[in-house]
Every structure is written in C-alpha cells, then in structure tokens.
Amino acid sequence: MILDWVAQLPVLGLGAAVVFLPGLAALWFVGMRGLALAAFAPVVSVAVTAAAAIVYGVAGVPWSILTWLLAVVVAVGAAALVGRWAPGRLVTDAGPTPRWVLPVALVLGAAFTTWRLIAYIQAPDAISQTNDAVFHLNALRFILETGDASSLHVSQVIGGRGFYPAAWHALAALVAMATGVEIAIVVNMLTLVIGAGIWTLGIAWLALTVTRSTAVAALAAILAGALQVFPLLLFQWGVLYPNALSTAMLPAAVVVVLTIPDWVGTAKRAATVVRIVLLVGVAAVALLLSQPSGLLPWAAMLVVWATSQLVLLRIRRGALVLALLGSWLALGVMWVLLSRSTSGSHWPPFRGKAEAVLDVLLNGHLRIPFAYAISALMIVGLVECVRRVHLRWFAGVWLGVSALYVLVASAGRDIFREDVLGAWYADPYRISALSAVVVIPLAAIGADALIGWAVRAWRPNTGKGATAVIGIAAASVLMIVLVLVRPVAMPAVTQDSFDRDSRYLMTNDSFLDPDERTLLERLDENVPGDARVLANPSTGSGFGYMLSGIDVYPRTWSWPGNAAWQTLATRLRFAAEDPEVCDALAEYNYPEFVLDFGPGEAGPGRYRAGGMTEFEGQAGFELVDEVGDVSLWRITACAQ
C-alpha cells in the first residue's frame, strides 16, 4: 500500500504547489514571513483560484492551467504593488523557545495526520463510497470537459442552476489537468494537502497567535490530527470535500484578523486600512467560495475576540462600542440569511441533553469513542484560559462551539434546527468538525501547562530547549498511540451504528464494486461519446460519468423527481409491452443504453429500482457488455 502512495508523490507535490505557491508569492510581497506566510498562503490561493474561475466563467474563457496562471500573475502583481505602496511586516512575539522546535513539530504533525488519512483511504485511487462523492467527482469530470469551474455554473453537471461553492472543484480540476492522472487519485492527493498541510499549519498559527507561545504552537501542530471529528471525519462522512477545505482554512482565516495589530512599518493610515480590507476580504472570499457556512464560525470567533479586547482594554469610546454592536448585529443577520439560504434541517436530534454535554466534555461527538487523553488536556487548557485574562475569550469560543453541538444533537425545536443550525442543514457531522478548531489549541495549552509543571518539579533549571524536546516527545508518543490503536470507524448516528469497514474500501458488497468499476471505466469503448446511458444511481453507476466521460444519467445520487423517471425505475424492463415506458423514455430523448447493476438498495439517499434490472430474456434489449453480474444493454424496444 505504501509504495502505491509513494508512486503518487509527484501528484501530491503538484497539488501542494497549486494550493500554496500563489499565496506564498503574493504574501511575500505584502510582508508576511514564517508560519504566517505558510499558513495563510492556501487561503489566498483558494480565494484567487475560485474568484478567477467565476470571472472566466462569466467571460466565457476556458478554465485551464494557462488561464489560471494568468490570474495568479495578476494577483501576485497586485500584491507586489500593495506591498510597495504600503510596506510593512507582520511580527509575532513567540517567546524564547528554540527556532527549530516549530518546524520539527509541523513535520511530525503533518506526518501523523497523513498516516491517519492514508490508513483510512487505503489506496491512492480509492473512491469514497458515499452519496455526495457521486456529485463531487462528476462535477470534476464536468469541469474537465467543459472548461468551466465557476461556482455559478458547476451545478449544471446535474442540470441545476445558481450558486454552488466550487473552490475545491476548481483546485482539483487544475491538478487533474496538470498531471493527467485519474480523478480519484487527484482527489485523494488533495485530501492529504488539505488535512495534513492546510489544517496543520493553520491550527499551529492559531495556537501561536492566541498564546504567543511557540511551544504551544508546536504541540498543536503535533496534535492536529488527534481528533476523529476533523480532518478525518469529513473525508469519511458525506463525503464533504468543500466543507473540509473550508474548515481547514478557518484557523488561518481567523488569525489573519487577530494579527492586524501586529503589523509594523506602515506609516500611512490609508495603507493600513487597505491592507486590512484586503486580508479580511481574501479570507471571506476563500470561505464563501469553498463553503459559505464557514463564514459563521469565522465571524463569530472574531466578534467574540473583538468584544474581549474592548473589555480588557476598558475602551469606552462611543464609536468603537457602536462598531462592536454593529458587528454583533451583522453576525445575527448573516446567520439568519445563511440559515435560510439552504434547504433547511435534514437531521433529527439523536442524543439527550446530558449525553450531548458529556460528548463535548469527553470529545465523543456523534457517539465516537471518548478521547480521554485529549479531553483531559483540553480541560486543563480550559482552566488555564480562565486563569489568564487574555485567553478567556478562547474559552468562550469553546462554549459557543460546544453549544452548537448540544443543539444539533439534542434540540428538536424548529427555531434551533432551521434558524440556528440551518446553514449546516442541522448536520451533526459538519458541526462536530468545528470542535477541532478550538479543542486542539486548548489541548496544546493544557499539554504545555502539564509539561511545564512536571519539568519544574523534576528539574527546576531545565532549559527551554530541553523542555521543548520533552513536549514534542510526549505529544508524539500520544499521537503514535492514537494513530496505531484508536479506532476510526465512521459513526452512522441515524442508524445508531458504526461502519465495519472504510467507506473507501471496494468489495463485492460496496456501493461501487470492482465489477461495476471495470465496466464503467471501459464504457466509452462500447457506446458513442454523445450517448446517454440510463442507470439507477443507488448503485455504483452514479460514478459512471466521472469514470468514463459518458453521460450516465442521473449524474447525482438522488432520483429525478418526475413521473417519467418513476415509470422507468419500476417498469423499464417491460418496455416492449408497455407503451408508457416508451413515453417515459421520450422525456429523456430516447436514450439507447441502460446499465443493469442490480435493483439498488434502500437507505438514506438510496432507492431500489426493480425495473432497471434483469433484462436478460426481455424483449427490446440487447446485451452490449458484461463483467461478472453487471451488464450494459442497448434499448431497442422504442427505437427511433
């Protein structure tokens, strides 16, 4: 398995380059250095990429490596002009810890998180056996074929219209264009970049900025992958690639605002204002175009922080107080608007209130086995935050995020599920992932406090370097135990069960089985390129468009909501003797082919279609191809 992943290192490297290099170049000219430069770079790259895709889509310019590079050059050039007009440098006082500590911790943290993701995904060409994966992977094929990665157009892959956040899709399409490898490999390499790269750097920068301690930042980096709720869970459940990208960027998007007072070297007030507007704007655009719901925790954390600063500094200037009140009001308005912009709550409560509170205290969200070690460190970190006045706001953020989980897990009233949680569809998986943004820094604060107490009790004169080594070693041992021992089974809260196997594992019983994948991958050899192939998307056929480029319909996991489709789903096999079936086929312009992957399955988002199977011996159908028990048939009953 490992050698298979090693063989894909060039794809991984190119994915990292697409995600990091544009931002690194732009921010270097603006004046960022060190961890800030590395952590905020992907946020800039995502904003530039997704915004450029929209502009090109409106202008009718194809999305390609060359057009993307042009947009990057323009963005970097603009950053250079801003840096020249408003020279400055972001300076962070990080304490006396040796400089080597943080880079080593970042490498270790990325390695631990990478291993945890690889252990679950298993193969670099594995496909997530989930409903949402059908849409996301087919959307990538759509971009590659149409040259349009705009968030205003990507939903056309399923015949939709309107806005759908496509930042992740635009990035993945670029990597696919540049490498030419299959879509599944590109997706899994980008998963590693998001989970091990963007997230690890961002959470370390958040810990560094909140505490002004390199030691705490190093511990946060090592512990970045300690919780199942993020990054792993969002690549298990859904699968929620856009949400994972948004959540991974959230720490850096928060910190870029927290560090505004740390910029030095700018004398012009106008230049300072421009820099603030640009940095905040870039963070907002990146979150909006990756997953808009990410704007809510981002804005909420910033408003809580701003409130704490006014209280700590005892600022009573009327203008600032009014601005703060306006910020709270704006947050409330944005919360309501985003909650009402979705299709509403899709999930019922599944825990009692006391159980939900215990979940957040012991980090057992969604019935995941309690994370006792991380929870103990988190509780110590909370105590430290309460003790230190300047950290109390962060404890308040933890309370807010925890309250969201308690509501989604246990509150059934519409006002909570629709108006408070609607931006996340009241999905407990999406909301649980947010807890990692605060729990990991808190655990790092707690670990640093415990290590400091232990070292002082053991050898009071131990230097910072030796203490740092002890901290890194202790955190690494904990992560090794977690990675090697802790189970990562995906919880299915509505079924009160856990998956037996990885949702990327392809078996004879999986959503997409090996025979189905083989037949779909050679579909373009058996049907014309402009043909439409009917199939039940509750089988592996939903991945047909992604794997072959052929229009396997529908291109999403959900059924078309019309009578014609219902007729086909229940009676297609009787087309030769049922005129209504031919009328239904006419609604789809008489497709010539149909896939027989069995009747499908019943379950959340899955449907059985008895009319789309058992064509052998039926008049009006000719066998074209078969692999094992799955087959491709030509429909001759209603030939035009």
Secondary structure, 3 states (H helix, E strand, C coil): CHHHHHCCHHHHHHHHHHHHHHHHHHHHHHCCCHHHHHHHHHHHHHHHHHHHHHHHHHHCCCCCHHHHHHHHHHHHHHHHHHHHHCCCEECCCCCCCCCCHHHHHHHHHHHHHHHHHHHHHCCCCCCCCCHHHHHHHHHHHHHHHHCCCCCCCHHHHHCCCCCCCCHHHHHHHHHHHHHCCCHHHHHHHHHHHHHHHHHHHHHHHHHHHHHCCHHHHHHHHHCCCCCCCCCHHHHHCCCCHHHHHHHHHHHHHHHHHHCHHHEECCCCHHHHHHHHHHHHHHHHHHHHHHCHHHHHHHHHHHHHHHHHHHHHCCCCCHHHHHHHHHHHHHHHHHHHHHHHCCCCCCCCCCCCHHHHHHHHHHCCHHHCCCCHHHHHHHHHHHHHHHHCHHHHHHHHHHHHHHHHHHHHHHCCCHHHHHHHCHHHCCCHHHHHHHHHHHHHHHHHHHHHHHHHHHHHHHCCCCCHHHHHHHHHHHHHHHHHHHHHHCCCCCEECCCCEECCCCCCCCCCCCCCCHHHHHHHHCHHHCCCCCCEEECCCCCHHHHHHHHHCCEEECCCCCCCCCHHHHHHHHHHHHCCCCHHHHHHHHHCCCCCEEEECCCEEEECCEEECHHHCCCCCCCCEEEEEEECCEEEEEECCCCC
